[in-house]
Amino acid sequence: MAKLLDPERVYFSSRVISQADCTQRHQKGLDVVLGQESAVLILDDTESVSTSAVL
């Protein structure tokens, strides 16, 4: 998803955290975020939350 939204890595660079980076299994959280939570963008790209698969 990051490659689609920011192919030149201008905005996100390498600052993308995924579920695999979290400290608790099967649970997403902000516990691994080093910055302010108010500066975090959360994007759920799972098919179940999308009403259309068109990109």
C-alpha positions in Angstrom: 0.0 0.0 0.0 2.8 2.4 0.8 4.3 1.8 -2.7 1.0 2.7 -4.2 0.4 5.9 -2.2 4.1 7.1 -2.2 6.0 5.4 -5.0 8.9 7.9 -4.7 9.1 7.5 -0.9 8.8 11.2 -0.4 6.2 11.2 2.3 6.5 7.9 4.1 10.1 6.9 3.3 10.8 3.9 5.5 8.5 4.9 8.4 5.8 2.4 7.8 4.8 0.1 10.7 2.8 -3.0 10.0 1.0 -5.6 12.2 4.2 -7.7 12.0 6.1 -5.0 13.9 3.7 -4.9 16.8 4.6 -6.5 20.1 1.4 -8.4 20.8 0.4 -11.2 18.4 -2.8 -10.8 16.4 -3.3 -7.3 17.7 -2.4 -4.0 16.1 -1.3 -1.2 18.4 0.6 2.0 18.7 3.0 0.7 21.3 5.9 0.6 18.8 5.4 4.2 17.6 8.3 6.4 18.6 6.7 9.7 17.8 3.5 11.4 18.9 0.4 9.5 18.3 -1.3 12.6 16.9 1.1 12.4 14.0 0.2 8.9 13.0 -1.8 7.9 10.0 -3.6 4.6 10.3 -4.6 2.9 7.1 -6.6 -0.3 6.9 -6.1 -1.9 3.5 -7.9 -5.1 4.2 -10.4 -6.2 1.6 -13.2 -6.6 4.2 -13.2 -2.8 5.0 -13.3 -1.8 1.3 -16.5 -1.3 -0.5 -14.8 -1.5 -3.9 -11.7 -3.3 -5.0 -11.0 -0.7 -7.7 -7.7 1.1 -7.4 
